[in-house]
Amino acid sequence: MKRALYNQLIKWKKSPQRKPLILNGARQVGKTWLLMEFGKNEYNQTVIFSLDRDKEACSIFEHGGSARELLQKLSALASVDITAGDTLLILDEIQNCPHALTALKYFCEDTPEYHIAVAGSLLGISVHGNSSFPVGKVDILRLFPMNFNEFLCALGKDKMAKALENVDWNFIEPLSGLYIDLLRQYYYVGGMPAVVLDYVSNGKLQQVRELQHKILNDYEADFSKHAPANEVPRIRMVWQSIPSQLVKENKKFIYSALKKGARAASFEIALQWLYDAGLVYRVNRVNAVKMPLKFYEEFGAFKLFLLDIGLMGAMADVPAAAVLVKDDILKEYKGAFTELFVCMQMQGTGIPLFYHSVESSRIEIDFVVQIGANVYPVEVKAEENVKSKSMKTFLQKHPDLQGIRLSMKNHILQDRLECIPLYAFREDFLKMKNE
């Protein structure tokens, strides 16, 4: 399977300022597979140690020593010469060996010619805190679930994915029906690599749901393993409330929906823990759509999205027919699915997402993004029916801004509003507009 982050790994390998690399992300997003694929294709040899199982490797780091001594011992353990430049050394599940995480500092300072990459779950790395984290001595990349373009490539639809990358409307628009069908499949399957691979291999829809439920169960088991014991019940309450929070017309996260009388202070740690673990995306509100958006950010008002669209469907027990056959999914769950889809498409950019609402006027802009010196309000519609007063009224009040509307309609330019098909919205689309 092709992953967009692979190109960033190539840049890391070639960089003269290269440091040991931490590839992090939520559990089961494909970190180990990607590093192994990278090593197989780009190096003469790859040496990997799984620090959750290899006690001898962990012992080497626990006993300490210089960077060169550590590399020599690891070479002996692997029965392979770890050589500079043509060997990729992978330390997998590094969160299970804090001494190995600390050792990255010495690899950076004393043996920068060696290529060392580690994979770690945000669930574990965040637990160890700054006491062991080699601040400033590592390069960091984050892997997310597969986006829609990666999903298309996994299905063998490389030409369709390439057309989206090139924004080739002449190729895209005649195939809009097929793109919409594939988008429905993505809504159901999502972007967790193991689920996508199984779907590509056998196409069994019920098995897809079983795998998704297994991942959800694994995540909940991790709550007890990694989170403070007194916070676990609150983490579960927040986690399990997300689908119902998003189905509301007003998708702002409401604490009282968790339990009667619930207050923000009681759930701040639970929310932060889920965010730090990479299991949710948090989109804060801005009280004004102006440059720079960070000046107008409100931390007390936000939307909370699950990390993967397929997992959300599984959590909400949405049947396959509602997604792949009927139109129900595009009506009843339009906010939950379409906005989460946009969130997932944007994650790889590192561009913060916000939303804007004015409760007194009932105007809400689904997303607001800042690209360079430009700010774009983004409206998300699940169907072809795009009648809405919010964006029209908003643009009338902000004549200096250009808006974007995402829906199932074909690409249209309307004065200061660009209408883009949902399936054609990619993580770097807004960057391309700014070039």
C-alpha positions as CSV (number, residue, x, y, z in Angstrom):
1,M,0.0,0.0,0.0
2,K,1.2,3.5,-0.8
3,R,1.4,6.0,2.0
4,A,1.9,9.7,1.3
5,L,4.3,10.0,4.3
6,Y,6.8,7.8,2.4
7,N,8.1,10.9,0.5
8,Q,8.9,12.5,3.9
9,L,10.9,9.5,4.9
10,I,13.0,9.9,1.7
11,K,13.6,13.5,2.5
12,W,14.7,12.5,6.0
13,K,17.2,10.0,4.6
14,K,18.7,12.5,2.3
15,S,18.8,15.4,4.8
16,P,22.4,16.5,5.9
17,Q,20.8,17.6,9.2
18,R,19.2,14.2,9.7
19,K,18.6,13.2,13.4
20,P,17.1,9.9,14.7
21,L,13.5,9.8,13.6
22,I,10.5,9.2,15.7
23,L,7.5,8.0,13.6
24,N,4.6,8.3,16.0
25,G,0.8,8.2,15.8
26,A,-2.1,6.3,17.3
27,R,-1.9,2.6,17.6
28,Q,-2.5,0.5,14.4
29,V,-2.1,3.3,11.8
30,G,0.7,1.4,10.1
31,K,3.9,2.9,11.6
32,T,5.9,-0.4,11.7
33,W,4.9,-1.5,8.3
34,L,5.8,1.8,6.7
35,L,9.3,1.8,8.3
36,M,9.9,-1.8,7.2
37,E,8.8,-1.0,3.7
38,F,11.0,2.1,3.7
39,G,14.0,0.0,4.9
40,K,13.4,-2.7,2.3
41,N,13.2,-0.3,-0.6
42,E,15.8,2.3,0.4
43,Y,18.6,0.5,2.3
44,N,20.9,-2.5,1.7
45,Q,19.7,-4.0,5.0
46,T,17.2,-3.4,7.8
47,V,17.6,-4.4,11.4
48,I,14.6,-4.2,13.6
49,F,14.1,-4.8,17.3
50,S,10.6,-5.0,18.8
51,L,11.1,-3.5,22.3
52,D,7.8,-4.8,23.6
53,R,9.0,-8.4,23.1
54,D,12.8,-8.3,22.9
55,K,14.0,-8.2,26.5
56,E,17.6,-8.6,25.5
57,A,17.5,-5.5,23.4
58,C,15.8,-3.5,26.2
59,S,18.5,-4.8,28.6
60,I,21.2,-3.3,26.3
61,F,19.7,0.2,26.7
62,E,19.0,-0.3,30.4
63,H,22.7,-1.1,31.1
64,G,23.7,2.0,29.1
65,G,27.0,2.9,27.5
66,S,28.1,5.2,24.7
67,A,26.2,5.4,21.4
68,R,28.9,3.4,19.6
69,E,28.9,0.7,22.4
70,L,25.1,0.5,22.1
71,L,25.3,0.0,18.3
72,Q,28.0,-2.6,18.7
73,K,25.9,-4.6,21.2
74,L,22.8,-4.3,19.0
75,S,24.9,-5.6,16.0
76,A,26.0,-8.6,18.0
77,L,22.5,-9.3,19.2
78,A,21.1,-9.2,15.6
79,S,24.2,-11.0,14.1
80,V,24.3,-8.2,11.5
81,D,26.8,-5.4,11.1
82,I,24.9,-2.2,11.5
83,T,26.8,0.1,9.2
84,A,26.4,3.9,8.6
85,G,24.5,4.9,5.5
86,D,23.3,1.5,4.2
87,T,21.6,0.0,7.3
88,L,18.3,1.3,8.7
89,L,18.0,0.5,12.4
90,I,14.4,0.3,13.5
91,L,13.4,0.3,17.2
92,D,9.8,-0.6,17.3
93,E,7.4,0.0,20.2
94,I,10.0,2.3,21.8
95,Q,7.5,3.4,24.4
96,N,8.1,0.1,26.2
97,C,11.8,1.0,26.8
98,P,12.3,4.5,28.1
99,H,16.1,4.1,28.2
100,A,16.0,3.5,24.4
101,L,14.0,6.8,24.0
102,T,16.6,8.6,26.0
103,A,19.5,7.0,24.1
104,L,18.3,8.8,20.9
105,K,19.9,11.9,22.3
106,Y,23.3,10.2,22.2
107,F,22.8,8.7,18.8
108,C,22.1,12.3,17.6
109,E,25.2,13.8,19.2
110,D,27.8,11.0,18.8
111,T,26.8,8.9,15.8
112,P,24.8,11.1,13.4
113,E,26.0,9.1,10.4
114,Y,23.8,6.2,11.4
115,H,20.2,6.0,10.2
116,I,18.0,5.2,13.2
117,A,14.2,5.3,13.1
118,V,11.8,4.4,15.8
119,A,8.1,3.6,15.9
120,G,6.1,4.5,18.9
121,S,2.5,4.8,19.9
122,L,1.4,8.2,21.2
123,L,-0.4,6.2,23.9
124,G,2.9,5.2,25.4
125,I,5.4,7.9,24.4
126,S,3.3,10.6,26.1
127,V,3.4,8.7,29.4
128,H,7.1,9.1,29.9
129,G,7.0,12.9,29.7
130,N,10.0,15.2,29.4
131,S,12.2,13.3,31.8
132,S,13.2,10.8,29.0
133,F,12.1,12.5,25.8
134,P,15.2,13.8,23.8
135,V,13.9,17.3,23.1
136,G,15.6,18.9,20.1
137,K,17.6,15.7,19.3
138,V,15.1,13.9,17.1
139,D,13.1,14.4,13.9
140,I,9.4,13.7,14.3
141,L,6.9,12.6,11.8
142,R,3.3,11.6,12.5
143,L,1.3,9.0,10.7
144,F,-2.5,9.2,10.5
145,P,-5.0,6.7,9.2
146,M,-5.1,6.4,5.4
147,N,-6.8,9.3,3.6
148,F,-9.1,9.0,0.6
149,N,-6.3,9.2,-2.0
150,E,-4.3,6.5,-0.2
151,F,-7.5,4.4,-0.1
152,L,-8.0,4.8,-3.9
153,C,-4.4,3.6,-4.5
154,A,-5.0,0.6,-2.2
155,L,-7.9,-0.3,-4.4
156,G,-5.8,-0.1,-7.5
157,K,-7.4,3.2,-8.6
158,D,-4.1,5.0,-9.1
159,K,-5.2,7.0,-12.1
160,M,-8.2,8.3,-10.3
161,A,-6.0,9.3,-7.3
162,K,-3.5,11.0,-9.7
163,A,-6.3,13.0,-11.3
164,L,-7.3,14.3,-7.8
165,E,-3.6,15.2,-7.1
166,N,-3.4,17.1,-10.4
167,V,-6.9,18.7,-9.9
168,D,-7.7,17.5,-13.5
169,W,-11.4,18.4,-13.7
170,N,-11.7,17.2,-17.3
171,F,-10.8,13.6,-16.0
172,I,-12.6,13.9,-12.7
173,E,-16.1,15.2,-13.6
174,P,-17.2,12.5,-16.0
175,L,-16.3,9.9,-13.3
176,S,-18.1,11.7,-10.5
177,G,-20.5,8.8,-10.0
178,L,-17.7,6.4,-9.5
179,Y,-15.8,8.7,-7.2
180,I,-19.0,9.1,-5.1
181,D,-19.4,5.3,-4.9
182,L,-15.7,4.9,-3.8
183,L,-16.2,7.7,-1.3
184,R,-19.1,5.7,0.2
185,Q,-16.8,2.7,0.5
186,Y,-14.2,4.8,2.3
187,Y,-16.9,6.1,4.7
188,Y,-17.6,2.5,5.6
189,V,-14.1,1.0,5.5
190,G,-12.2,4.0,6.8
191,G,-8.4,4.4,6.8
192,M,-7.0,1.9,9.3
193,P,-4.4,0.0,7.2
194,A,-5.3,-3.5,8.5
195,V,-9.0,-2.9,7.7
196,V,-8.2,-1.5,4.3
197,L,-5.9,-4.4,3.4
198,D,-8.6,-6.9,4.4
199,Y,-11.2,-5.1,2.4
200,V,-9.0,-5.0,-0.7
201,S,-8.2,-8.7,-0.2
202,N,-11.7,-10.2,0.2
203,G,-14.3,-7.4,0.2
204,K,-16.2,-8.9,3.1
205,L,-18.2,-6.1,4.7
206,Q,-19.0,-7.9,8.0
207,Q,-15.4,-8.8,8.4
208,V,-14.5,-5.2,8.0
209,R,-16.8,-4.3,10.9
210,E,-15.4,-7.1,13.0
211,L,-11.9,-5.8,12.5
212,Q,-13.0,-2.3,13.3
213,H,-14.7,-3.4,16.5
214,K,-11.5,-5.3,17.5
215,I,-9.5,-2.1,17.1
216,L,-12.0,-0.2,19.2
217,N,-11.8,-2.8,21.9
218,D,-8.0,-2.7,21.8
219,Y,-8.1,1.1,22.3
220,E,-10.5,0.8,25.2
221,A,-8.2,-1.8,26.8
222,D,-5.3,0.6,26.4
223,F,-7.2,3.2,28.5
224,S,-6.7,1.0,31.5
225,K,-3.1,0.2,30.6
226,H,-1.8,3.7,30.0
227,A,-4.2,6.3,31.6
228,P,-4.3,7.2,35.3
229,A,-6.7,4.8,37.0
230,N,-8.9,7.6,38.3
231,E,-9.3,9.1,34.8
232,V,-10.3,5.9,33.0
233,P,-14.1,6.1,33.6
234,R,-14.1,9.7,32.4
235,I,-12.0,8.8,29.3
236,R,-14.5,6.1,28.5
237,M,-17.4,8.5,28.9
238,V,-15.9,11.1,26.5
239,W,-14.8,8.4,24.0
240,Q,-18.2,6.7,23.9
241,S,-20.1,10.0,23.6
242,I,-18.4,11.2,20.4
243,P,-20.8,9.8,17.8
244,S,-23.9,11.1,19.6
245,Q,-22.2,14.5,20.1
246,L,-21.5,14.8,16.3
247,V,-25.0,13.8,15.2
248,K,-26.5,16.9,16.8
249,E,-27.2,19.8,14.5
250,N,-24.9,21.9,16.8
251,K,-21.8,19.8,16.9
252,K,-20.2,21.7,19.7
253,F,-19.0,19.3,22.4
254,I,-21.4,19.5,25.4
255,Y,-20.2,18.3,28.8
256,S,-23.8,17.9,30.1
257,A,-24.3,15.2,27.4
258,L,-21.8,13.0,29.3
259,K,-23.8,13.2,32.6
260,K,-26.1,15.6,34.2
261,G,-24.3,18.6,35.7
262,A,-20.9,17.6,34.2
263,R,-18.4,20.5,34.1
264,A,-15.3,21.1,32.0
265,A,-12.9,21.0,34.9
266,S,-13.9,17.4,35.6
267,F,-13.1,16.2,32.1
268,E,-10.2,18.3,31.0
269,I,-7.6,15.5,31.7
270,A,-9.7,12.9,30.0
271,L,-10.1,15.0,26.9
272,Q,-6.4,15.9,26.8
273,W,-5.4,12.3,27.2
274,L,-7.5,11.2,24.2
275,Y,-6.1,14.0,22.2
276,D,-2.5,13.3,23.2
277,A,-3.0,9.6,22.4
278,G,-4.0,10.6,18.8
279,L,-7.4,9.0,19.2
280,V,-9.4,12.2,18.6
281,Y,-9.2,15.4,16.6
282,R,-10.1,18.6,18.4
283,V,-11.4,21.6,16.4
284,N,-11.6,24.8,18.5
285,R,-13.9,27.7,17.7
286,V,-12.6,31.1,16.7
287,N,-14.7,34.1,17.6
288,A,-13.6,36.1,14.5
289,V,-12.4,35.0,11.1
290,K,-9.4,37.2,10.9
291,M,-5.6,36.9,10.6
292,P,-4.0,35.4,12.6
293,L,-6.7,32.9,13.6
294,K,-4.8,31.8,16.7
295,F,-5.5,35.3,18.2
296,Y,-9.2,34.5,18.1
297,E,-9.1,30.9,19.3
298,E,-11.5,29.8,22.1
299,F,-10.4,26.8,24.0
300,G,-13.7,26.3,25.8
301,A,-15.8,25.7,22.6
302,F,-14.8,22.9,20.3
303,K,-15.9,19.9,18.2
304,L,-14.4,16.5,18.9
305,F,-14.0,13.9,16.1
306,L,-12.9,10.3,16.2
307,L,-9.5,9.5,14.5
308,D,-11.1,7.4,11.7
309,I,-14.3,7.5,9.8
310,G,-14.7,3.7,9.6
311,L,-14.2,3.3,13.3
312,M,-16.8,5.9,14.0
313,G,-19.3,4.0,11.8
314,A,-18.5,0.9,13.7
315,M,-18.8,2.6,17.1
316,A,-22.3,3.9,16.0
317,D,-23.3,0.5,14.6
318,V,-24.2,2.1,11.2
319,P,-25.1,-0.8,8.9
320,A,-23.4,-1.3,5.5
321,A,-26.5,-0.8,3.5
322,A,-27.0,2.7,5.0
323,V,-23.5,3.7,3.8
324,L,-23.1,1.8,0.5
325,V,-26.7,1.5,-0.9
326,K,-29.2,3.9,0.7
327,D,-28.9,7.7,1.0
328,D,-29.6,7.6,4.8
329,I,-26.0,8.1,5.6
330,L,-25.8,11.3,3.6
331,K,-28.8,12.7,5.5
332,E,-29.0,11.5,9.0
333,Y,-25.2,11.4,9.6
334,K,-24.2,14.2,7.3
335,G,-22.4,16.3,9.9
336,A,-20.7,13.3,11.6
337,F,-19.3,11.7,8.4
338,T,-18.7,14.6,6.1
339,E,-16.9,16.8,8.6
340,L,-14.8,13.9,9.9
341,F,-13.9,13.1,6.3
342,V,-12.6,16.7,5.8
343,C,-10.7,16.5,9.1
344,M,-9.0,13.3,8.0
345,Q,-8.1,14.8,4.6
346,M,-6.4,17.8,6.4
347,Q,-4.4,16.0,9.1
348,G,-1.3,15.4,7.0
349,T,-0.8,19.2,6.4
350,G,-0.2,20.3,9.9
351,I,-2.5,23.2,9.2
352,P,-4.8,23.9,12.3
353,L,-8.5,23.5,11.7
354,F,-11.0,25.8,13.5
355,Y,-14.7,26.5,13.2
356,H,-16.7,29.7,13.6
357,S,-20.2,30.3,14.9
358,V,-22.3,33.2,16.0
359,E,-25.0,31.8,18.3
360,S,-27.1,35.0,18.2
361,S,-27.4,34.9,14.4
362,R,-27.3,31.1,14.0
363,I,-24.4,31.4,11.5
364,E,-21.9,28.6,11.6
365,I,-19.0,28.0,9.4
366,D,-18.0,24.3,9.6
367,F,-14.2,24.9,9.3
368,V,-11.9,27.9,9.0
369,V,-8.3,27.5,7.9
370,Q,-5.3,29.9,7.5
371,I,-2.9,29.3,4.6
372,G,-0.1,31.8,4.6
373,A,-1.6,35.2,4.7
374,N,-5.1,34.0,3.6
375,V,-8.0,32.8,5.6
376,Y,-10.7,30.5,4.1
377,P,-14.1,29.7,5.5
378,V,-15.1,26.2,4.5
379,E,-18.7,24.9,4.4
380,V,-19.4,21.2,4.3
381,K,-22.5,19.7,2.7
382,A,-23.2,16.0,2.4
383,E,-25.4,16.1,-0.6
384,E,-26.0,18.1,-3.8
385,N,-28.5,20.3,-2.1
386,V,-26.3,23.2,-1.0
387,K,-28.9,25.7,0.0
388,S,-27.7,27.5,3.1
389,K,-27.8,31.0,4.4
390,S,-24.8,30.7,6.6
391,M,-22.0,31.0,4.0
392,K,-23.9,33.5,1.8
393,T,-24.6,35.7,4.8
394,F,-21.1,35.3,6.1
395,L,-19.5,36.3,2.8
396,Q,-21.7,39.3,2.5
397,K,-20.4,40.5,5.9
398,H,-16.8,39.7,4.9
399,P,-16.3,41.0,1.4
400,D,-12.5,40.5,1.7
401,L,-12.8,36.7,2.0
402,Q,-13.2,33.8,-0.5
403,G,-15.2,30.8,0.6
404,I,-15.0,27.1,-0.2
405,R,-18.0,24.8,-0.3
406,L,-17.6,21.0,-0.2
407,S,-20.5,18.9,-1.4
408,M,-21.4,16.2,-3.9
409,K,-21.9,18.8,-6.7
410,N,-19.3,19.1,-9.5
411,H,-16.6,21.8,-9.4
412,I,-18.1,25.4,-9.8
413,L,-16.6,28.8,-9.4
414,Q,-19.3,31.3,-8.2
415,D,-18.0,34.8,-7.6
416,R,-16.1,34.5,-4.2
417,L,-17.2,30.9,-3.6
418,E,-15.5,27.9,-5.0
419,C,-17.6,24.7,-4.9
420,I,-15.5,21.5,-4.7
421,P,-16.7,17.9,-4.8
422,L,-16.1,16.3,-1.4
423,Y,-14.2,13.4,-2.9
424,A,-11.8,15.9,-4.6
425,F,-10.8,17.7,-1.4
426,R,-7.3,16.7,-0.6
427,E,-5.0,17.6,2.2
428,D,-2.9,20.0,0.1
429,F,-5.7,21.5,-2.0
430,L,-5.7,24.7,0.0
431,K,-1.9,25.0,-0.2
432,M,-2.2,24.8,-4.0
433,K,-4.8,27.6,-4.0
434,N,-2.3,29.8,-2.2
435,E,0.6,29.2,-4.7
